[in-house]
Amino acid sequence: MGCWILNENLSIILALSWLGVNFYLFIDTFYWYEEDESFLYTRVILGSTLAWARASAVCLNFNCMLILLPISRNLISFMRGTSICFRGPWRRQLDKNLKFHKLVAYGIAINATIHIVAHLCNLERYHWAQSAEADGFLAALSKLGDTPNETYLNPIRTFHTSTITETLTTISGISGLLISLALTLIMTSSTEFIRQMSYELFWYTHHVFIIFFISLAVHGAGRIVRGQTPESLSRHNVTFCRDHHAEWHTAVRCPAPQFSGKEPSAWKWVLGPVVLYACERIIRCWRFQQEVVITKVVSHPSGVLELRMKKRNFKMVPGQYILLQCPSISSLEWHPFTLTSAPQEDFFSVHVRAAGDWTEALCKAFGADGQPLQGPRSLPRMAVDGPFGAALTDVFHYPVSLCIAAGIGVTPFASLLKSIWYKCCEPQTQLKLSKVYFYWICRDPRAFEWFADLLLSLETRTREQGKAHFLSYHIFLTGWDENQAFHIALHWDENTDVITGLKQKTFYGRPNWNNEFRQVAYSHSSSDIGVFFCGPKALSKIIQRMCRLYSSADPRGVHFYYNKESF
């Protein structure tokens, strides 16, 4: 636990700060509505649910202001690449943008639930205050507005007006209903099960956020919750006049109180982030218009498609990703893919595995399903947005980096290894990075074919440059049949591996992560080690636990900093 706190102290501080601001806003607003004189008469009808509704509304506005910032990719890339403030631990927080996005979403859901329940109670109390059972002071407050020169306090004017009618015929009610439906759709379609079963459903329902923010901006325009105006407070002393409500229309000291709705404020909270996100979409539309030239299409084993492309003024660094759109498949969907090319190459490339409706359609459109293309002109048009920064771009910022990939999760590291190869060709290049450990766990032996050539070139180059110690790679095969096992055993004594053709032999089975991390920690006992992972969630949890387990509590000892590819 101590090691985890030491490594994640900044993340913990930021999360607690967010939580603290929420608590402060809630408590401060709650007590203000519980004690402010302008809402004394409103509290007589509604009780404490007024404060619950208003406090949750402020927290809801605060979180709605934050929710779009973590998914503003251009903003995050700008902060990552140009801001001096975002270095070291601060820079790592940018890689957790989606975690913060989800955390804020939970905050919205909780406060929205409190707000809805409180206002349902408020509507029932407004309705009951107009009933024959309400008498005395409560009845007097509800009857305000029935005579000329009076303003109402209770928005439900008669007992025969149902709460459902009030909900479906007012701006606040209709917009509140739309907000609730939009939020329910967004939250339910964001579950991991839905994302895995149908990414398209997740993608389309998430764009209901447009309805959510429009409804949020106009929600307060109904001004259902009303308080006494400042002018009325100066002439109508609530402390004295509340006990003389029968004399309000006759006594000079107690004229009838005047009420007005609170000015809507939600739009003030969200205007800045919404404009910023609108700029993000405008940039995407502009990039959509830019021409993308497909220079080469390669169909690899295991259903992997490689696309090599060119685009004017396209600049990248290892570890970045792009968003791809194929208008012939869908004119709305954009999907993220890690770049597998190096900055030194005159093209940029991605590797796509057929793992869903959209990727299967893309592979089919480019002939990866075995269907021959009619010619270069038959290639579908592609649009590219990006590149954007990701966790792997920090790999050169550590003295030692531990790179772990599972299956197609190796694609982010292709760009890194290619970049290392080019840097090895430039002996004058000085790097902070002095050691790279690379682990690849894969089930299908055929998946090694497209990546083995790169590893072989890198292995040869590092040996020629006298830097064989720079890269230590370990390949694990977790699936094979009897024929493959016999072939492997037959050629085991050869100088090169029978599957990859590399000097380093392939391991069979799963790695013992305790042994691997223990050995790395022993070899670099006083270093900061960046751990970069791309693969399934179950393995991610294991690697994260290893990082905590083998990080030293001593600030001068070894520390493993976990970074996961997520976009």
Solvent accessible surface area in square Angstrom, and as a share of the most:
residue,aa,sasa,rsa
1,M,170,0.76
2,G,47,0.45
3,C,24,0.15
4,W,83,0.29
5,I,83,0.42
6,L,65,0.32
7,N,13,0.07
8,E,21,0.09
9,N,71,0.36
10,L,23,0.11
11,S,26,0.17
12,I,45,0.23
13,I,99,0.50
14,L,67,0.33
15,A,41,0.32
16,L,108,0.54
17,S,57,0.37
18,W,29,0.10
19,L,74,0.37
20,G,37,0.35
21,V,61,0.35
22,N,15,0.08
23,F,117,0.49
24,Y,143,0.54
25,L,31,0.15
26,F,36,0.15
27,I,89,0.45
28,D,76,0.39
29,T,15,0.09
30,F,35,0.15
31,Y,122,0.46
32,W,121,0.42
33,Y,6,0.02
34,E,55,0.25
35,E,121,0.54
36,D,37,0.19
37,E,91,0.41
38,S,16,0.11
39,F,13,0.05
40,L,26,0.13
41,Y,2,0.01
42,T,0,0.00
43,R,41,0.15
44,V,51,0.30
45,I,11,0.05
46,L,0,0.00
47,G,25,0.24
48,S,52,0.33
49,T,19,0.11
50,L,0,0.00
51,A,1,0.00
52,W,108,0.38
53,A,0,0.00
54,R,43,0.16
55,A,0,0.00
56,S,0,0.00
57,A,11,0.09
58,V,28,0.16
59,C,2,0.01
60,L,13,0.07
61,N,13,0.06
62,F,22,0.09
63,N,0,0.00
64,C,0,0.00
65,M,53,0.24
66,L,26,0.13
67,I,17,0.09
68,L,7,0.03
69,L,57,0.29
70,P,8,0.05
71,I,42,0.21
72,S,1,0.00
73,R,54,0.20
74,N,27,0.14
75,L,50,0.25
76,I,17,0.09
77,S,28,0.18
78,F,124,0.52
79,M,45,0.20
80,R,11,0.04
81,G,50,0.48
82,T,83,0.48
83,S,27,0.17
84,I,148,0.75
85,C,103,0.62
86,F,42,0.18
87,R,112,0.41
88,G,45,0.43
89,P,81,0.51
90,W,117,0.41
91,R,21,0.08
92,R,16,0.06
93,Q,27,0.12
94,L,17,0.08
95,D,17,0.09
96,K,42,0.18
97,N,29,0.15
98,L,44,0.22
99,K,124,0.53
100,F,67,0.28
101,H,26,0.12
102,K,101,0.43
103,L,60,0.30
104,V,0,0.00
105,A,19,0.15
106,Y,133,0.50
107,G,5,0.05
108,I,7,0.03
109,A,26,0.20
110,I,108,0.55
111,N,14,0.07
112,A,6,0.05
113,T,79,0.46
114,I,51,0.26
115,H,18,0.08
116,I,70,0.36
117,V,83,0.48
118,A,6,0.04
119,H,40,0.18
120,L,105,0.52
121,C,51,0.31
122,N,3,0.01
123,L,26,0.13
124,E,96,0.43
125,R,98,0.36
126,Y,1,0.00
127,H,34,0.15
128,W,117,0.41
129,A,1,0.01
130,Q,16,0.07
131,S,12,0.07
132,A,107,0.83
133,E,130,0.58
134,A,8,0.06
135,D,107,0.55
136,G,45,0.43
137,F,38,0.16
138,L,31,0.15
139,A,22,0.17
140,A,29,0.22
141,L,0,0.00
142,S,0,0.00
143,K,100,0.42
144,L,5,0.03
145,G,28,0.27
146,D,90,0.47
147,T,69,0.40
148,P,119,0.75
149,N,146,0.75
150,E,28,0.13
151,T,45,0.26
152,Y,75,0.29
153,L,0,0.00
154,N,0,0.00
155,P,16,0.10
156,I,1,0.00
157,R,76,0.28
158,T,68,0.39
159,F,91,0.38
160,H,174,0.78
161,T,36,0.21
162,S,47,0.30
163,T,27,0.16
164,I,120,0.61
165,T,64,0.37
166,E,19,0.08
167,T,38,0.22
168,L,93,0.46
169,T,94,0.55
170,T,31,0.18
171,I,93,0.47
172,S,14,0.09
173,G,13,0.13
174,I,81,0.41
175,S,4,0.03
176,G,18,0.18
177,L,77,0.38
178,L,76,0.38
179,I,14,0.07
180,S,30,0.19
181,L,101,0.50
182,A,3,0.02
183,L,22,0.11
184,T,78,0.46
185,L,89,0.44
186,I,23,0.12
187,M,52,0.23
188,T,76,0.44
189,S,7,0.05
190,S,31,0.20
191,T,64,0.37
192,E,67,0.30
193,F,139,0.58
194,I,41,0.21
195,R,74,0.27
196,Q,137,0.61
197,M,136,0.61
198,S,36,0.23
199,Y,68,0.26
200,E,31,0.14
201,L,84,0.42
202,F,35,0.15
203,W,29,0.10
204,Y,94,0.36
205,T,19,0.11
206,H,45,0.20
207,H,50,0.22
208,V,28,0.16
209,F,39,0.16
210,I,92,0.47
211,I,83,0.42
212,F,9,0.04
213,F,18,0.08
214,I,108,0.55
215,S,5,0.03
216,L,6,0.03
217,A,33,0.25
218,V,69,0.39
219,H,42,0.19
220,G,27,0.26
221,A,48,0.37
222,G,24,0.23
223,R,90,0.33
224,I,32,0.16
225,V,14,0.08
226,R,27,0.10
227,G,5,0.05
228,Q,7,0.03
229,T,23,0.14
230,P,103,0.65
231,E,112,0.50
232,S,2,0.01
233,L,50,0.25
234,S,93,0.60
235,R,137,0.50
236,H,1,0.00
237,N,87,0.45
238,V,2,0.01
239,T,93,0.54
240,F,70,0.29
241,C,0,0.00
242,R,93,0.34
243,D,107,0.55
244,H,60,0.27
245,H,58,0.26
246,A,92,0.72
247,E,78,0.35
248,W,5,0.02
249,H,127,0.57
250,T,113,0.66
251,A,31,0.24
252,V,144,0.83
253,R,166,0.61
254,C,1,0.01
255,P,37,0.23
256,A,19,0.15
257,P,0,0.00
258,Q,44,0.19
259,F,5,0.02
260,S,52,0.33
261,G,9,0.09
262,K,88,0.37
263,E,111,0.50
264,P,27,0.17
265,S,35,0.23
266,A,12,0.09
267,W,110,0.38
268,K,122,0.52
269,W,71,0.25
270,V,7,0.04
271,L,95,0.47
272,G,46,0.44
273,P,15,0.09
274,V,52,0.30
275,V,78,0.45
276,L,61,0.30
277,Y,24,0.09
278,A,45,0.35
279,C,60,0.36
280,E,17,0.08
281,R,68,0.25
282,I,115,0.59
283,I,58,0.30
284,R,30,0.11
285,C,83,0.49
286,W,155,0.54
287,R,44,0.16
288,F,51,0.21
289,Q,131,0.58
290,Q,51,0.23
291,E,132,0.59
292,V,19,0.11
293,V,72,0.42
294,I,29,0.15
295,T,67,0.39
296,K,100,0.43
297,V,44,0.25
298,V,35,0.20
299,S,70,0.45
300,H,32,0.14
301,P,36,0.23
302,S,35,0.22
303,G,43,0.41
304,V,5,0.03
305,L,0,0.00
306,E,8,0.03
307,L,0,0.00
308,R,63,0.23
309,M,0,0.00
310,K,86,0.36
311,K,26,0.11
312,R,208,0.76
313,N,128,0.66
314,F,38,0.16
315,K,168,0.71
316,M,20,0.09
317,V,71,0.41
318,P,16,0.10
319,G,0,0.00
320,Q,25,0.11
321,Y,12,0.04
322,I,0,0.00
323,L,3,0.02
324,L,0,0.00
325,Q,5,0.02
326,C,0,0.00
327,P,42,0.26
328,S,87,0.56
329,I,52,0.27
330,S,16,0.10
331,S,81,0.53
332,L,112,0.56
333,E,7,0.03
334,W,16,0.05
335,H,16,0.07
336,P,27,0.17
337,F,26,0.11
338,T,9,0.05
339,L,0,0.00
340,T,0,0.00
341,S,0,0.00
342,A,0,0.00
343,P,53,0.34
344,Q,76,0.34
345,E,38,0.17
346,D,108,0.56
347,F,37,0.15
348,F,4,0.02
349,S,0,0.00
350,V,0,0.00
351,H,14,0.06
352,V,0,0.00
353,R,108,0.40
354,A,39,0.30
355,A,70,0.54
356,G,29,0.28
357,D,103,0.53
358,W,7,0.02
359,T,19,0.11
360,E,94,0.42
361,A,36,0.28
362,L,0,0.00
363,C,8,0.05
364,K,133,0.56
365,A,33,0.26
366,F,4,0.02
367,G,17,0.16
368,A,25,0.19
369,D,75,0.39
370,G,63,0.61
371,Q,113,0.50
372,P,110,0.69
373,L,69,0.34
374,Q,165,0.73
375,G,25,0.24
376,P,117,0.74
377,R,241,0.88
378,S,50,0.32
379,L,41,0.20
380,P,21,0.13
381,R,109,0.40
382,M,2,0.01
383,A,0,0.00
384,V,0,0.00
385,D,2,0.01
386,G,7,0.07
387,P,27,0.17
388,F,3,0.01
389,G,10,0.10
390,A,7,0.05
391,A,4,0.03
392,L,1,0.00
393,T,15,0.09
394,D,4,0.02
395,V,0,0.00
396,F,34,0.14
397,H,84,0.37
398,Y,22,0.08
399,P,40,0.25
400,V,3,0.02
401,S,0,0.00
402,L,2,0.01
403,C,0,0.00
404,I,0,0.00
405,A,0,0.00
406,A,16,0.12
407,G,24,0.23
408,I,46,0.23
409,G,6,0.06
410,V,0,0.00
411,T,13,0.08
412,P,1,0.01
413,F,0,0.00
414,A,1,0.01
415,S,0,0.00
416,L,1,0.00
417,L,1,0.00
418,K,33,0.14
419,S,1,0.01
420,I,2,0.01
421,W,60,0.21
422,Y,59,0.22
423,K,45,0.19
424,C,5,0.03
425,C,46,0.27
426,E,68,0.31
427,P,88,0.55
428,Q,137,0.61
429,T,39,0.23
430,Q,160,0.71
431,L,64,0.32
432,K,134,0.57
433,L,4,0.02
434,S,62,0.40
435,K,35,0.15
436,V,0,0.00
437,Y,24,0.09
438,F,1,0.00
439,Y,3,0.01
440,W,3,0.01
441,I,13,0.07
442,C,9,0.05
443,R,175,0.64
444,D,40,0.21
445,P,22,0.14
446,R,131,0.48
447,A,10,0.08
448,F,2,0.01
449,E,94,0.42
450,W,31,0.11
451,F,1,0.00
452,A,11,0.08
453,D,100,0.52
454,L,25,0.13
455,L,1,0.01
456,L,77,0.38
457,S,51,0.33
458,L,0,0.00
459,E,12,0.05
460,T,64,0.37
461,R,61,0.22
462,T,6,0.04
463,R,136,0.50
464,E,115,0.51
465,Q,60,0.27
466,G,60,0.58
467,K,58,0.25
468,A,52,0.40
469,H,123,0.55
470,F,15,0.06
471,L,15,0.07
472,S,27,0.18
473,Y,16,0.06
474,H,35,0.16
475,I,4,0.02
476,F,13,0.05
477,L,0,0.00
478,T,35,0.20
479,G,18,0.17
480,W,113,0.40
481,D,76,0.39
482,E,151,0.68
483,N,122,0.63
484,Q,62,0.27
485,A,39,0.30
486,F,141,0.59
487,H,90,0.40
488,I,17,0.09
489,A,74,0.58
490,L,118,0.59
491,H,52,0.23
492,W,119,0.42
493,D,136,0.71
494,E,84,0.38
495,N,128,0.66
496,T,53,0.31
497,D,5,0.02
498,V,44,0.25
499,I,46,0.23
500,T,11,0.06
501,G,32,0.31
502,L,0,0.00
503,K,108,0.46
504,Q,64,0.29
505,K,49,0.21
506,T,3,0.02
507,F,83,0.35
508,Y,66,0.25
509,G,23,0.23
510,R,180,0.66
511,P,16,0.10
512,N,80,0.41
513,W,22,0.08
514,N,59,0.30
515,N,75,0.39
516,E,34,0.15
517,F,1,0.00
518,R,122,0.45
519,Q,123,0.54
520,V,4,0.02
521,A,14,0.11
522,Y,187,0.71
523,S,64,0.41
524,H,36,0.16
525,S,75,0.49
526,S,86,0.55
527,S,25,0.16
528,D,61,0.32
529,I,0,0.00
530,G,0,0.00
531,V,0,0.00
532,F,2,0.01
533,F,0,0.00
534,C,22,0.13
535,G,24,0.23
536,P,75,0.47
537,K,114,0.48
538,A,74,0.57
539,L,28,0.14
540,S,7,0.04
541,K,118,0.50
542,I,60,0.30
543,I,0,0.00
544,Q,49,0.22
545,R,118,0.43
546,M,8,0.03
547,C,4,0.02
548,R,87,0.32
549,L,108,0.54
550,Y,37,0.14
551,S,4,0.03
552,S,33,0.21
553,A,72,0.56
554,D,57,0.29
555,P,104,0.65
556,R,197,0.72
557,G,14,0.13
558,V,13,0.07
559,H,8,0.04
560,F,2,0.01
561,Y,46,0.18
562,Y,20,0.08
563,N,6,0.03
564,K,68,0.29
565,E,11,0.05
566,S,49,0.31
567,F,67,0.28
